Amino acid sequence: MSPKKVLVVDDQYGIRLLLKEVFSKDTNIIIYQASNGKQALEVIQHEKPDLILLDMKMPGMDGIELLRRLKRLNTRAKVIMMTAYGELDMVEEASELGASAHFTKPFDIEELRSEVMKQLVS
């Protein structure tokens, strides 16, 4: 079985590092990182990730704008949104744009891991 590709998009280095640690134990997952929407688009076009863990609030292009662009790119990647803010309107818009789940920071790392694994096999 070929490894699954997961892209972590977050402007916080600590979050990217934490998620890389969590998933690096699984030899069947390759983790890519991007600190902003522009970097994320480059990784998405070159690596075609299976799943994107996407921060809602980032400087420049936010998570919602990146989701809109993903829709236009017609990518098959599943998206899980992460947010430090409980903005329900943004979460709702993210769902309408195709995000399959969302987690509010600080999230339970095991819950997030289990959702990622579930998304990767479905």
C-alpha positions as CSV (number, residue, x, y, z in Angstrom):
1,M,0.0,0.0,0.0
2,S,1.5,3.3,-1.0
3,P,2.0,5.9,1.8
4,K,-0.7,8.5,2.4
5,K,0.3,12.2,2.0
6,V,-0.8,14.6,4.7
7,L,-0.2,18.4,4.4
8,V,-0.2,20.5,7.6
9,V,-1.0,24.2,6.8
10,D,-0.5,26.4,9.9
11,D,1.3,29.7,10.5
12,Q,2.3,28.4,14.0
13,Y,5.5,26.5,13.8
14,G,4.7,24.7,17.1
15,I,1.5,23.2,15.7
16,R,3.2,22.0,12.5
17,L,6.0,20.4,14.6
18,L,3.5,18.8,17.0
19,L,1.5,17.3,14.1
20,K,4.6,16.1,12.3
21,E,5.7,14.3,15.5
22,V,2.3,12.7,16.0
23,F,2.1,11.3,12.5
24,S,5.8,10.5,11.9
25,K,5.3,7.4,14.0
26,D,3.1,6.0,11.3
27,T,5.4,4.7,8.5
28,N,2.5,4.8,6.1
29,I,2.1,8.6,6.2
30,I,4.3,11.3,4.7
31,I,3.9,14.7,6.3
32,Y,4.3,17.9,4.3
33,Q,4.2,21.4,5.9
34,A,3.3,24.9,4.8
35,S,3.2,28.0,6.9
36,N,0.8,29.9,4.6
37,G,-1.7,29.5,1.8
38,K,0.7,30.3,-1.0
39,Q,3.2,27.6,0.2
40,A,0.3,25.2,0.6
41,L,-0.8,25.7,-3.0
42,E,2.7,24.9,-4.2
43,V,2.8,21.7,-2.1
44,I,-0.7,20.7,-3.2
45,Q,0.2,21.1,-6.9
46,H,3.4,19.1,-6.7
47,E,2.6,16.4,-4.1
48,K,-1.2,16.0,-4.4
49,P,-1.8,15.2,-0.7
50,D,-4.6,12.9,0.3
51,L,-5.5,15.0,3.3
52,I,-4.9,18.6,4.4
53,L,-5.0,19.8,8.0
54,L,-5.8,23.5,7.4
55,D,-5.6,26.4,9.9
56,M,-8.5,28.7,9.5
57,K,-6.7,32.0,10.5
58,M,-3.4,32.7,8.8
59,P,-1.8,36.0,7.6
60,G,-2.3,36.6,3.9
61,M,-4.5,33.9,2.4
62,D,-6.7,32.4,5.2
63,G,-8.0,28.8,5.3
64,I,-11.4,29.7,3.7
65,E,-9.7,31.4,0.7
66,L,-7.4,28.3,0.3
67,L,-10.5,26.1,0.4
68,R,-12.1,28.1,-2.4
69,R,-8.9,27.7,-4.5
70,L,-8.8,24.0,-3.8
71,K,-12.3,23.7,-5.1
72,R,-11.2,25.4,-8.4
73,L,-8.2,23.1,-8.6
74,N,-10.5,20.2,-8.3
75,T,-8.3,18.4,-5.9
76,R,-9.4,15.1,-4.3
77,A,-7.7,16.0,-1.0
78,K,-9.9,15.8,2.1
79,V,-9.7,18.8,4.4
80,I,-9.9,19.0,8.2
81,M,-10.1,22.6,9.5
82,M,-8.3,23.7,12.6
83,T,-9.2,27.0,14.4
84,A,-8.3,28.7,17.6
85,Y,-11.5,30.7,17.3
86,G,-15.0,29.4,17.7
87,E,-16.3,31.3,14.6
88,L,-19.3,29.3,13.7
89,D,-20.0,31.2,10.4
90,M,-16.5,30.4,9.2
91,V,-16.8,26.7,10.2
92,E,-20.1,26.6,8.4
93,E,-18.6,28.2,5.3
94,A,-15.7,25.7,5.5
95,S,-18.1,22.8,5.6
96,E,-20.0,24.2,2.5
97,L,-16.7,24.4,0.7
98,G,-16.0,20.8,1.4
99,A,-14.1,20.6,4.7
100,S,-15.0,17.2,6.2
101,A,-14.3,18.0,9.9
102,H,-13.1,20.8,12.1
103,F,-11.2,20.9,15.4
104,T,-10.9,23.9,17.8
105,K,-7.4,24.5,19.2
106,P,-6.3,23.3,21.6
107,F,-7.5,20.0,20.3
108,D,-7.3,16.6,21.7
109,I,-4.4,15.1,19.8
110,E,-5.8,11.5,19.9
111,E,-9.2,12.7,18.6
112,L,-7.5,14.5,15.7
113,R,-5.3,11.5,15.0
114,S,-8.2,9.2,14.9
115,E,-10.2,11.5,12.6
116,V,-7.2,11.7,10.2
117,M,-6.8,8.0,10.1
118,K,-10.6,7.6,9.5
119,Q,-10.4,10.1,6.6
120,L,-7.4,8.4,5.1
121,V,-9.1,5.1,4.8
122,S,-12.5,6.3,3.6
